[in-house]
Amino acid sequence: MSTAPVHKAIILRGPPGVGKSAVRDLLRRHLGQTARAINLDAFWGKDEWRYAQPDFRYADLQLAPEPVLLVELAWGEPPGLSFPGATRGAKEWVEILQKANRKIFPFLLVADWYDILKRLTDRHGPHAHQNVLDQLGRVSFYEHKHYLFTYPTIPGFTEQTIDTTGRSEESVANEIKKVAGL
């Protein structure tokens, strides 16, 4: 019987305004030095980011010594899209996590349209209409299950949906901690 710790990967995905970053930050504070947060949205779609971004490499997914990886991403894409979203290569990085013997806990965070609108308006301010409208466009693509915003089919990989409508970040983080055994 192995006494090695179980290494985990918590994946938070969803449209803007559902609370991914706030939940990630709470989980990160709870886990402290035992976790590494990786925001794939910060890297995907920026030319060949694997080589251009010195602070993140695919090897970070495989070689990270921290027991928990907190992976955040906002949108998806089909193969061949010239400006890909964060799930480009999803099969590849999920396979990397699996080969690294990480137990993967994928979560899709969703919320009611009006809750998202309030959060985005609070985030950007009442006069930042362009930013809010841009992000609401992505929300509508999620709602309509547009192919740009869905995962590719990955065997053995099923997201758990959490509705964050009217919920605090703490309650969502606590639900994730319970499911992932944190």
Steps between C-alpha positions, in 0.01 A plus 500: 500500500642836394547776754568763231265799516225526240585779257196684370405747232196721554378648171269801516333591171214728406402832350606838637321605818430160656769533767787284371778735611344574838451128571852422377642765735308359799617147422857625457492675839351188661768273352795740538833365378347161415335645186601672179250712306520494122280731292500349152305797362805713564701294254282344232448696181829690527691362203709202609468567871672179605829654390416867549381488863792438736279467808292212364583191300320174437764345724346700785195276475711185506783592734327726753599375845197654673235245601222712344487691173223757467438545127275784384369548147210685350424376154551231243556453131496241227822383334632729228369831636756771429443679834446216744350508843624336814390150414721475193693185558268396784545134417876553509518671836241268658715207383805670653318535832388137483853376416626701797256293710285799590144435603303753297194685632347711219231755588286712269381809684179657372265774621177675413534769231398782737743384768780498242399846373515639855841343566644626171362850558646498852834379360529751216298791637168640380656689207710221350224383267737367232677263741173380649338446159805315370496261795122456486548385142717216625237419763235463229725262306525284814123508550440384144771233526682644200781274380757772568424479870481128564757237588596239249387152599761351731439142619462476878485878538167638618445845645284562802283808453466744789244780480647804675184713472444687825778306672807631671845403376555332838203265457614403148858448621373287790300282258811449285710421808246236605480336156880505450577394857706808581 
